[in-house]
Amino acid sequence: MDGEPRVPEQRRPGASTEGGKDAGSSAGVAVEAGSARPAVQGDTPVGVPLRFSVLGPVRARRGEELLSTGSPQQRALLAALLLREGRTATAAELIDALWGEEPPSQALAAVRTYASRLRKILDPGILVSESGGYAIRGLGEDALDLAAAQELATEAEKARNTGDLCHAREVLGRALALWDGEVLAGVPGPYAEAQRVRLEEWRLQLLESRLDMDLEQGCHAEAVSELTALTAEHPLRERFRELLMLALYRSGRQAEALAVYADTRRLLADELGVDPRPGLRELQQRILQADPGLAEPSSPQPEPAAAPVRPAQLPATVPDFTGRAAFVTELSEVLASGSEGRVMAVSALAGIGGVGKTTLAVHVAHQARAAFPDGQLYVDLQGAGSRAADPETVLGAFLRALGTADSAMPDSLEERAALYRSVLDGRRVLVLLDNARDAAQIRPLLPGTEGCAALVTSRVRMVDLAGAHLVDLDVMSPDEALQLFTRIVGEERVAAEREAALDVVAACGFLPLAIRIAASRLASRRTWTVSVLAAKLADERRRLDELQAGDLAVKATFELGYGQLEPAQQRAFRLLGLADGPDISLAAAAAVLDLPVEDTEDLLESLVDTSLLESAAPGRYRFHDLVRLYARACAERDEWPPSERGAALSRLLDFYLATAAAVYAIERPGDRLVEHLEEIHYPGLAFADRHTAQDWLYAEANALLAFVQQCAQGALLRRAVDLLWVAKDLAESGANAKQYETAAVALRDAADAADDPRTRARALTTLTNVHLVAGRFEQADAEARLAMELARAAGDLAPSCWAANDRGIIALYQGRHAEGEACLKEAIESFRLDRNLAGEASALCNLSRIHLAMGQSTSAVELAQQGIVIYDRLGHTLRGANGRYALGLALTGQRRLEAAVERLTEALEVFRDSRQRLWEGMTLFRLAEAHLAGNRPAQTAALTEQALAVLRGIGGEWRRGNVLTVLGRALSSLGQPGRAQACWQEALTIFEHLGSPEAADVRLLLAPSATV
């Protein structure tokens, strides 16, 4: 902004006195407000702190008790004294403050009366009289809200000057929160009016400063909503307009940003006869020229190190790192060339699994940390597994670690990669890309700017990675291998049996991971000698002496550790490797092993001790990708009977299905879908409340959805489809929508191949929901139509009910109201036949929306109310919010706007609490529509901007087009026609691309003669 907001001169009242004493104290002694001494005034204790407010209505409180401050003129006297900063105000000054140039004849007597009354309600020594005037003294540190705001603003300014924007924003937000409506509300007199103007201007300056910092930290989408409302409230304040232009531009809304300038220029010319200030004109030109400097936040500090986020993601280096001196030196020199700013250094380490690539890379990275003061990023790309990490997802995690807000996150891989390089420009950051699949996976993840460096590890040699320094990592030398073995086992044990120790490391093929596993086993068995271990390894080596280098050598390495496990540990190791997913919870592992949780935890922790399993987080475990492959090979070779492999996966599927059904049931009481699921034989978890249930579902989402895809075959398919159906919240929340859709498509394809009508109908029902959430209504209708046909053929009532319900709401979105009404009536009858009250309520609420669209607002209200009655009777909190959403729409249609806003606000609170982003965003949009109907365009604009921010990446383009249309209407009513046209043009582009009928309405809005 144009400079820091000037904090108004304001000392804490009573911080100093004139003359060193309080001459007019009624008790002769000044008593500090809030003192621990329990002084008494009449029957009122004054040890309780006094607090005063002027940043809103003038109030006085003793603790939580609100004190009566009398008439407006008496409050004006109190305010004038509080704002004098502890200095004495003469009687003449107070008379002028209260009445100005025309005081009443008894003004002096009135002032004395007001002072006397105030003295009676305040603590002794607070209101003092001296030199013919009055003052307020002896207040505590936080007694006056204005003084507190001043201190917070000063603290925020200091934090910003030191580069701590996070703290500065937080503190400034606390300062702004102290305002409570109009300053000195209801207080008469010229002095109060002058103070209102002064303090309101200061508030706006603080607000500008905080919004400026919002943009510096990438909170562009959130800022747009607030700035839209502020420009409507303060149309001539150019700084708000400038910040709004910048926020829109950084949110990818260039046309709207330019339209803001056009609207501002027209408004200033019409109202003041002036042009926009130079800063605004310069910003317009920079936007027109697509100035790269606008694409990233500008820092007030000259040093890049002032960035608020400094990631330090490197895993811990092993304390017993051994050898590799030549490689450490070589890699360190390459990294140094990058840190010195000459090039963007890339080193790629290749070698077989277990050769120590990650250990070496992490060790070198830690040694080089000082050369990269702006941070270190790390990711396991899972390149050796079947589901390598998606570069788009990795870039999202990196950008968040670098301080980019989710709202500022681009959607495409190319845009994220470009933003990533921009954020790193000027910084010195080291990026460790571990376990890469190939060069194509890592190219978008390379910094691309001098001063940064990247370390890459992979099982393949990346000869096609241009400019990379390639390092082939071989096994350790015998001396290095023995040194590593000694560090783990202990010098004393190895020294006594040096030859046996050499035999051990030779049997391990000098592979670091194999040595570490063997040494760890020996270290944990104090009764074993090194010779015992060597003999065991000798036997195993004879069985594996034909193995060559590469993955087979890795398998031999793991064979060493596996062969030393107890039978129960071996079984756990084999079976846990069968399930897909990034990790597994303790409860899920217990299902796989068919053991109590306590016994399962003991087994898993023992596997962690052998380095064959990793502890991902408390209660969660994961395999290294190569170890998982080896575990599965062991299961195929050693598990007996072979049917136990299928039984383990079946138990896990039962566990997931039973637990997800419990989540569904606790969120949707009375919904009989859980009674139509496939029969299970292994129990799941139970939950005490819906929040705990939701926490489980979202924590388990990645593992659950990966496992669902794995089960898209054979006898597991039916239960996998049911599991995906009852986990439908994962699609509607937005957090896992893409992964859910991938699983739904896989199950649909598997069901088609199996030619099972029942399973196909249910799989299509889940996919219908996916398309609905994404706004793909034609695909959704096609899937739902086929689901209904298949369900009828199979005699399966559940998908028949829900598919009809879905088709009704799809028809609403497509404007086929009569057909939608027929589908929903069919759904209601089907739900009633199934005695599914929750389903019936859903269809009633959807039918309410159809009737509203058909102009039948009275029946729309009645139908929604019927649905809410059912939901409330069932204790259905989440779907009860859907009922209130429908009722809010119907009430808006009847122009009962206050009631509509109340119902929609109730729904919004539940959707937010339930992490339902789609419904949260749509409820914000419906609230905006209600406010627009009530001719409140400023509130409408703010709400639509919030809806756009929440719906980013979910809900589809059709919903975005509708929100933009309403936003344009609000902006047009606010006198911002240029930006309104930009919104409508974007909406028209969306609707024309989709072939939506809404395009015709938007064309009318864009017509030159259109009126809103």
N, C-alpha and C positions, 0 to 999 in steps of 0.2 A: 504494500500500500504506500501512500505518499509520505509515510512517517508514522512512528508509533503514536498511539492516542495519548494525548496529554492528560495525565491524571489530575483532576481538579485539586486545588489547594485545600487540604482538609486535614486537620489534626484531630486526634481523638479528644472529644470534649473532656476537659479536666486534666489533660496531660500536663498543663502548666497553668500557673495562676499569676495574676498581676498583683504585685505587692507582697507575695509570699504567704498570704493568709486569706481565709474566707471570712470577711468581716461580718457578713450577714447571716451566718449559720444560726439557725434557730436554737440549736443546743449548745452553741459555742464551740463545738468540736466537729470537724469534717469526718464523716464515716464513709469509707469507700463502699460503693455498691458491690455486692457479692462478697463482702468480707466474711470470714468464718465466724467472727464474733456475733452472737445472736442478739443484736440490738433489737429494740422493740419501739415501734411508734404506735401509741395507743395499744390496740390488740393485734397489730400487724407485725409479724417478724420481718426484719429487713436484712437478715443474713442471706436470704434467697436473692440471687442476682437480678438486677433490673436490666432489661433490654429494651431498646428503642428501634423503631423502624421509620424511615422516611422514604425509602425507595418503593413506595406504594402508599396505601393509607397510613397516616401517622398513628402509630400504636405504641403503647407502653405495656410491658409484661413484667411480672415478678414471677420468675420460674415459668410455669405453664399458665398462670393466671393472667387473663387480659384485664388491664386496668382501664377504668373509665377516664378518658382524657377531656371530657366535657364538650362544650359547644364548638362549632367550626372556628370561631375567633380564638377560643382558648387553645385549640390544637394548633392554630397558626402561631400563637405565642410560643408554644412548646417547640414547634418546628424551627422557628427563627432562632431560638436559643441553642437548639441542638446543632444547627448549621453554623453557629458562630465559633465553633471550634474551641469552646471553653473560655472565650473572651467575653468580657462584659458588654452587654448591649444597653445603651442608655434608654431612658424612657422615651425620648424623642425619636430615637432610631426604631424602637418597637412600635410606636404609634404610626410612624411612616410605613413600616413594614406591613402593618395590619390594615391601614385605611388609606394610605397614600396622601394625596393632596387635599382630601376632603374628610378629615377625621370628625367624629361626633364631638359635641361640646364636652362630654364627660369621658373623653378618651383616656386621660391619665388615670382616672378612678377605675375605669374598666380594666386597664392593664394591671393595676394593683390587685383588683379582685381576681382576675385570671391567675396571677402569680400565687396569690394566697391559696386558691383552690388546688393548683398543681402541687404546691408544697405539702398539702395535706395527704395527697395520694402517693407522693414519692418518699424515698428514704430521707432521713435527716441529713443535712449537709449537701444534698444533691443540687437543689435550687437555692442559690445564695443571692443576697442583695448587697450591692456595694456601689458607692459613688452615684447614687440616684438611679441605678440600673440593676440588671439581673444577669446571672450567668448560671450555666449548668456545669458542675465540676464533679470530680471523683468517680467517674464511671469506670467499669472494668474494661479489660482488653477488647472484648468482642461485644461491648454493650450496644454499639450503634452499627446498623447494617452498612451505612455508607463508609464508615471507617474500615470495616472489614473488607468491603469491596475494593477500597483503595489499596489496602495491603496486599490483597490477592492480585490485583492488576500490576502492582509493582513487582511482585514475585514472578508473575508470568512474563513480564518484560525482561527480567534478568535471565530467566530460563531460555527465552527465545534468543537473547543475545549470545548465550553460550552454546546454542545449537540444539538444546533439548526441547524440540518442538512438541513431543508427546506430553511432557510435563506442563509446558506452557499452555497447550490447548486445554488440558484437564483443569488447570488452575483458573484460566480465564473463563471456562464454562461454569466453574463454581461461583466466580464473581458475578457473572451475568444472571445466574440463578437467583441471586439475592433480590433482583427487581421483582416486584409483585404488582404488576399493573402500572397505572399512571402514578408518577412520582407526586407525593403530597396530595393524593387524591382527595378532593372535596375541601381542601384548605383554601380560604379566600385571601385576597390581598395581593398587592403588586410584588412584594418580595417573594411570595410563594410562586407566583407565575414566572418570575425571572429564574428562580431556582429550578423549576420544572423544565424550562427550556435548556438551561445549562446541563442538567443531569441527563436529560434525554439525548442531547448531543454527545455527551460522553459515552452513554450506553451504546449509541450507534457506532462510535469510533471503536469501542471495544469489540463490538460485533464484527465490524469490518476486519479488525486484526485477527479475530478467531477464524473467520471464514478464509482469510488469506492463508493462514496456517493449515486449514483444512485442505486447500488446494495444493499447498506445498507437500502435503503428505499423501496426495493421491485420492482424497475422498471427494472426487468430482461429482459422481452421481448423487450422493447424499446432499452435497452443497447446492446442486441445481434446484432441488425441491425448496430449500429454505430461501435461496436467493430469488426464486420466482415469487414467493409470497412477499419478500421484502421490497422488491421493485414495484410490486403492486401497491404496497403500503406507503412507500416513499418514492414516487415516480420520478422526482427531479434529482434524486441523489445519484450522481453519476458513478461513484465508486461501486455501489451495488451493481449497477449495470455492467461495469467493466469486469467485475468478478464473475457475474453471470455469463458473460460472453466467453471468458476463459474456461469456466467450468463446462459449458456446453461444448466448446471446441475439443476439450480434452476427453469428453464423453463420446466423441465421434459424431457430434451433431453440429457440423460446420454451418449448414444452411440456417439453422436456428440462431446460431451465434451472430451471424451477419445480419439476420433479421432484427435482433435486439438492437444493433447499432442503428439500423434504419428507423426503427420505432423511436429510439432515443433522439435522433437528430430531428425527426418530425415534431416530437413533443416539445423539445427545447425551443425550436423555432416558433411553434404555435403559442407556447405559454410565456416564454421569456424573450423571444426574438434574438437568441444567441445560438452559436454552434457548439457542438460537443467539445470538451476540453481536449488538449493535445494528446494526453495519454490514451483517451478513448479512440481518437482517430488513428493513432499509431497502432493500437491493438487491432483495429479493423484491417489496416494494411498488412500487418503480419499474418493475420488469418487468411486474407486473400492470397498471400504469397506462400501459404503453408510453411511458415517459418519453422524449421526444426526446433528452434529454441523454445517454442510454445508446447512442444509435445511432452516435455518432462518438467516437473516442478522446478521452479527457480529457488535456489537457496540463498538466504540473506548472508550466509557466511562464504568467504572466498575459498575456504578449503573444502575439498570433497569429503574430508573426514568428518564434516559436520553432519553427515547423513545420520538420521536418528536410529537406524537399525544396522547393527554390525553382526552378521551371522557368524556363529562359531560351531559348525555342525560336524567337525571331524570326530569320528569315533576315537575312543581312547586307544593310545598306542600300547602295545604289550610291554610290560616291564622287563621281560627277558629277551628282547629283540637281540638277535645274534647275527654276526657276520654281515655279508652283502656290502662290505665297505666300498668296493669299486662301484657297485650300482648306486649306492647312496651318494657318492661323490659325483658320479656322472649325472644323475637326475637333479641333484642340487644345483649344479652348474647351469643346466638348462632352465630351471625355474628362476635362477638369479637373472638370466638374460631377459626373462619376462618381467620380473619385478623392477628392473632398472629402466623399463620403459622403451627398450629397443624394439621388441617384437611381442606378439602374443604367443607365448611358448606353449607347445603341446607335446607331452610325452605319453607314449602308449606302451604299456607293459603287457606282454603276451606270454602265455605259458600254460601248462596243463593245470587242471584243478588240483589244489592242495600244494602248489609249488611256492606259495607265499606272496602272490602278487599284491593282494590287499594289505597284508601286514607290512610289506615294504613300502607301498604307496602311502599308507597312513603314517608310517614312521618318518618318511621324507617330508610329508606335508606338515607334520608337527614341527620338524626342524626348521622349515621355511616360513612358519607363521609370522615371524617378525617382519619378513619382507613383504607381507600382504596384510597391512594393518587394517584394511577395510573389511576383512572377513574371509571366512572359508566356507564353501558350500560342499555338501556331500550327498550322494544318492547311490543306492544300490539299484542298478538298472535291471537286475534279474534276467540277464541275457542268456543264461544257460538253461532257463526253464522254458516251459511251453507258452507262458504269457509274460513276455518281456514288458518292462515298464514303457508306457506311452510317453513320448517326448512332450506332448502337450500337457499331460498331467504333471510331469516333472518340472516343466517351466512354470506351471502354476504354483507349485510348492516353492521353487526358487524365488519367484517374484514376491510371494508372501513373506518369505524369510528376509527379503531385501526391503520390506516395508510397503509393498503395494497392496492396497485394499482390494478385497474381493469385488467391490463395485467398480473398480477401475481395471479389472482384469479382462483383456480381450478374449474373444471366443476361439479364434482360429489359431492354428499352430504358427503360421507365418507372422501374425500380429503379435503373438506372445514372444516369439523369438526376437522380433524387432524391438519390442519394449524392453526385453531382457538385456539386449545389447546397449540400449539407450541408458538404462538404469546403471549399468556397469561402466559406462563411459566416464573416464576421469577417476575411477576408483582402482584400487589395487586389490584384487580379489583372487583367491586360489579356488579352483573348482576341481573336486575329486569325483570322477565318474567311474564308479566301481562296477565290475561285472557287466560290461557292455556286450551287446549281442553283435553289432557290426558298426561300421562307420556311419551308415545312414541314420542309425538311432542317435548317435551323439552329435552329429553336425549341428542341429539346431541348438544344442546345449553348450556349444563353445562360446566363450565371451566375445571373441572377435575384436577386442580392443587392446592396444598396447598397455602394458602395466599389469595385465591380468595373465594368468597361466592356468593350464588344465593338465591334470594327471588322469590317464585313462587306464583301466585294467580290463583285460578281456582274455577269453580262451583262444581267440583267433588273432592272427597277426594282421594288423590294419594297414596293409600296403596301399590301400586306396584312400587313406586319410592324408590329404595333401598337406605338406609342411610339418608333419608330425615327426618327432624324434622317436624312433622305434627301438624298443628294448626287449630282447628275448630273454626271459628269466628261466634259467635252468635249475636243476636240483642243486642242493648245497654241496660244497666240498666236504670231504670226510672230516676235516678239522672243524669246520663250521657246524656240521651236523652233530659232532660229539660235544661241542661247546653248548649248543642249544639243549641237548639231552641232559647235560650236566647241570645246567642252570635250573631245569625243572625238577630233576630227581634229587639233586644235592651232591656236593663235591665229595662228601665222605663215602657215600655208597658207590659212586662211580670209580673213585680212586682205587678202591679195594678190588674191583673187577673190570679193569680197563678193557681187556680183550673182549669180554662178554659185551661190554657197552659198544665196542666197535662192531661186533656182530649184530647187535640190535639195530644200529643206525644203518648198517649195510642192508639188513633185511627190510628196512623201511624204504630202501631205494633212495636214501638221502633226501626224501621228500619232506619238507618242513611240517606239513599238516600231519603226516603219518608219524613223524617223530614226536610231535606234540601229543598226539593221542596215546601212543605207546608209553611215553614218559609219564603222562598224567595217570595212567592206570597203575604204573609202578609206584609212583609217588603216593597214591592213595592206599596201597597195600604194603604195609610195613613188614609183613611176614615174608614177602617175596624177596628173592635176591635178583640181581641183574641176570644171573645165569638162568634162573627159572624163566624169566621173560625171554631171554635169547633162545632157550630151548623151544618155547611155545612158538616163537616166530619162525624158527627153523622148520618146524613141522608145517606150518602154514605156507611157508615159502616154497616148499617142495610141491604143494598142491597148486601153487600159482606161478611156477617157474617159467611157464610159457607166456606169461603176460608181457606185453610190450608197453612202450611209452604211450602217453595220451590218457584217454579216459579209463582204459583198462588198468593203468597204473594207479589211478585214483581209486578205482574199485578195490584193488588189492590193498591200498592203504586203509580204506574203511573196513575191509575184511579183518584187519588186525585188531581194530577196536571192537568190532562187532563180535569177534570170536571170544573176546575176554568178558563179555557181558554174561550176567546170570540169565537163566532161561526166561524169567519173567520180564527182564529188561529187553531181551531180544524180541520177545513177542510184542512188547509195547513199541519198540523201534520199528518193527516191520509194519504193524497195523496203522500206526500214526502217519506213516508215509503215504498211505493209500489215498487220502482225501486231498482234493485240490483246495487251493486257497492260500493267501499270504501267511496265515497263521491259524492257530486253533486255540480255543479257550479251554480252561481246565475242565469245565462241565462237559463240553463236547468231547474232549479226549476221554473222559470217563465213560461216555456212551460208546465210543469206538472200542474201548477195551473191556466194556461190560464189568467195570469195577467200581467200588465206592470212590467218591471224590478224594478222600484222604489217602487211600492206597495209590490212586492214580497220581496224585501230586508227589508222593514219595518216589515213584518210578520215574516220573518226568524230571524231577530235580536230580536224580542220580544220572540220568542221561545227559543233563546239562553239565554235570561235573566231568563227564567223559568227553565233552566237546562234540558229541554227536547230535545234540539238540541245543537250541539257543532259547534263552528267556527273553521274549520280545518286550514284555511288560509284565507287571504283576498279574498272575493268573492267565497269561497267554504265552504260547510257545510256537517256535517256528524251526523249520529245517533250513540249513543251507541248501541251495537248489540241487547241488550235486549229491549231497547226502540223501535228499529225498529220493532221487533216482535210484541210488543204491539201496535204500530201504525198500523201495517197491520191488527191485530185483530180488532182494532177500525174501520178500513175501511170496513172490512167485515161486521161488526155489524151495523155501523152508516151511511155509505155512501149511499145517496139516490138521484137519483135512482141508483141501483147497477151498471148500465152500465157506470156510471161516472168513476169507477175504470179502466175499459178498455179504456175509452176515455182519461184518464190522461196518461196512458202508451202509447197510440197511438199518443198523442200530443208530448210526449218526443221522441218517435221513429221518428216522422216527423221532429222534431227539429234536432236531430242528423243526419238524412239522408240528410236534406237540407243543413246543415252546412258542413258535410263531402263532399257532392257533390260540394259545393263552393270551398273547399280546392282543390279537384280534378281538378276542372275547371280552377282555377287560376294557378295551376302547369302544367296543360296539355291543354293549349288553343287549341281549334279546335277539341278536342276529343269528339265525339258525344255520348260516353257512358252515360253522364249525361242526355241526352235526351231520353234514353231508360229505365230510372229508373221508379219504381212504382210511381203512382200519390200520392202527399202529399197535406195536407190541412193546415199545420202549418208551418210558415216560419222559416228559420234558420238565422244565422249571415252572414254578408257580411264583406269582408276583403279588405283593401287598397293595400296590397302587399302580396307576397307569403311567406315572412318570418313570418308575423303576422299569416297567415293561418297555416303554419307549427307549430308555437308555440301552437296554439289552439289544433291541432290534437294530438300532443305529450302530452300536459298537460291533455287532456281529455281521453287519451288512456285507462287507467285502468277502468274508469267508463264506457266508451263506449263499450269496449269489454265484460265486465261483463253483461251489459244490453243487448247486442246482444244475448248472450247465453240465457238470460231470455226470449227473444222474439222468441225462436225457437219453435213456436207453433201457431196454428190457423191462424187468420187473420193477425197477425203480421209477420209471417214467411217470406213472399215475401219481405217486406221492410227490414227485418233484413238481409237477404241475400244480397240485394242491398247495404245496409250500409256497410257490411263487404267488399264488392267488391271495393267500392270507397275509403275505408280506407286502401287499399292495401299497402300504404307506411309504415304502421306499421309492416308489415311482412318483407319488404325489408330493413328496418333500422336496424334490429337486436335488438333494445331495447325492443320490445314487441312481438318478433317472437313466443315464446312459447305460450303465452296467445292467440295470433291471431290463431295459429294452433288449439288450443283447441276449440275455438269458431267455426272455419271452420268445424271441424269434427262434432261438435254438430249440426250445421245447415245442413250439408250433411245428417246426420242420420235422422233429422226431416223431411227434404225434401223427403227422401226415404220413410219414413212412411206415408207422405201425398200423395205420388204417383202423384206429380205434375211435369210433364216433364219440364216445364219452370223453375220452382224453382230449380229442381234437376240440370239442366244444369248450372245454374248460381252458385249454391253452389259448384258444381264440378270444375267450372272455378276458384273460389277462392282457392280451395284446391290444384288445379294444381299448382298455383303460390307458395303455401306453399312448396310443394314438390320440385319445381324447386329451390327455394332459399336454401333449405336444401340439395340439391344435390341428391335427391332420384328420379332418372330419370325414372325408370321403373314404380313406382307408379304414377309419374306425367303423363307419357304417357297414362297409363290406364285410369286415371281420365279424361284427355283431350279427349281421343278417345270417351268415353261414353258421355262426355259433348257435343261433336259435333253431335252425333247421336240424343240425346235428344233435342238439340236446333233445329235441322232440323225438327224433328217430331212436335215440338211446334211452328215452324215458327218464332223462336226468333233469329234475326240476330246477336245481340251483342255477345252472348257467342259463336256463331258459328264462328265469325271472330276471336275472341281472342283465342279460343281453337285451331284453325288451326295455328295461329301464334305461340302459345306455342308448338304445336307438331313439328313445323319446327325447333325451337331452340333445343328441346329435341333430335330430330333426329341428329342434328349437334353434340351434346355432345356424342351421342352414335355411331357416325360414319356412320349413314345411310343417306348419303348425297343426293342421288337421291330422296329418300322418303321425306327428309326434303325440298328439292327444290319444290317438288310437293305441299306439305302442304303450303309452304309460297306463292307460286303463287296463290293457292286457297284463302289464306288469303288476298292477295292484291286485288284480284277481289271482294271478299266480302266487304272489306273496301271501295272500290270504289263504289260498289253498295249502300253502306250505306252513301256515301259522307263523310266518316270519314278520313280526311286528316292526322290527327295525327296517326291513326292506320295504314294507308297506309305507312307512313314514317317508323314506327316501323318495319313493315314486310319487307320493302325495305332494311333496315339496317341489319336485320337478314338474308335476302337472300344474302346480300353482304358477310356475314361470311360463308355461305354455299358455294358460288362460290370461295371464297378464299381457303376453305378446298378442293375444287375440282380442284385447280390449275389454276383457272380463275381469276388471280389477277387484270387484266385490268377491267373486268366487275365488280369485287368486289369494286374497287375504284369508278367506275361510279355509282353503286347502292347506296353506302354510301353517295356520294355527292348529289344524288337525294333526299335521305332522309333528309339530313341536310338542303337543300334548303327549303323543306316543313316546317321543324321544325322552321327554322329562320323566314320564312315568317309568321308563326303563333305566333312568339314570345315565343316559347316553350323552355324555358331555361333548365329545368331538362332533358327532353327527347332529347333535342338538344345535351346534353352531351353524351347520349347513341349513337347518330349519330356520334359524333366525336370519340367516343370509337371504333365504327365499322370501321370508316375511318382510324384511327390509326393502327388497325390490318391489314387492306388492304395495307396501305403504308409500313408497316413492311414487308409484304409478297413481295412487290416490291423492298425491300431494299432501299426505300427512307426514311432513318432512321431519319434524322433530322426533316423532315416534320411529320413523325409518332410521334416522341417525342413531338412536338409542339401540335398536336391534342390531344394526350393522356393527356398532362399536362393541357390543357384547360378543358378537361372533368373532370380530378381529382379535380380541383378547385371547379367546380360546385357540384360534388358529396359530397365533404367535407362540402360545404356551406349548402347543403340540408340534411345533416345528413344521407346520404345513405351509411351505412358502408359496405354493400355487394359490391356495385359498387366502392366504394373507394378502398377496398382491391383488387378487380379484376383489377382495372386500374393500381394500383401499380405493380401488377404482369405483366400486358401487357407492362408497361414501362420497367420492368426488361427484358422481352423478346426482346424488341427493342434494349436495350443496349447490350444484349448478342449477338445479330446479328451484332452489330457494334464492337464486340470484346472489350467491356468495362466490364470485369468481376467484377471489384470492385464495380462499380455502380450497376451492376446486383445483386450482393450479398446483398448490402445494401437495395435495393428496395424489394427484395424477403423477407428479414427479416421484413421489414415494413409491407408487405402484410400479412405475417403470424401473426403478432401482431394484425392487424386490423380485420382479419378474424377469430380470436379466438372466438369460440362459435357461428359462423354463416357461412353459405356457404357449410357446409358439408365436409366430408372427401375426396371426389373426388377432390374438388378444392384444398384442402390442399396437396393432393398427387401431383398434377400438379405443385404447387409452390415449393414443396420440390425437384422435379425433376430438375427444372430450377436452383434452388439454388445449387444443387449438380454439375451441369455443370459449374456454375460460380466458385465454390470452386475448382473444378478440374483444371480449367484454371489458378487459382491463386496459384497452387502448393500445395493444401491442399487435397490430394487424400483420406486420411483417413476420414476426415469429409464429403467429397463428397460421399464416399461409405455409410456412416451412413445415410445420407439424402436419398440416393437411396433405401437403404434397408427398411427404414420406408415407403417410397412411394410405394415400391413393396408390402409390407404387406397390405397397404390400398387398392391398386388396386386388389390384389388377393382376399381380403375379399369381395370386391364389384363385382368381376367378370368383371372388366373393361378391355378393350383391351389394354389400356396403359401399362398394366403389361408386355407385350412382349417387348416393347421399353425399359423399365427399366431393364429387364433382360439382354438385350444387353449391357447396360451401366455397369452393374455389372460384365459382363464377363471379365476374366483376360486380354484378348487381346483388350478390348474396348478402343477406342480413342474418345475424345470429340471434 
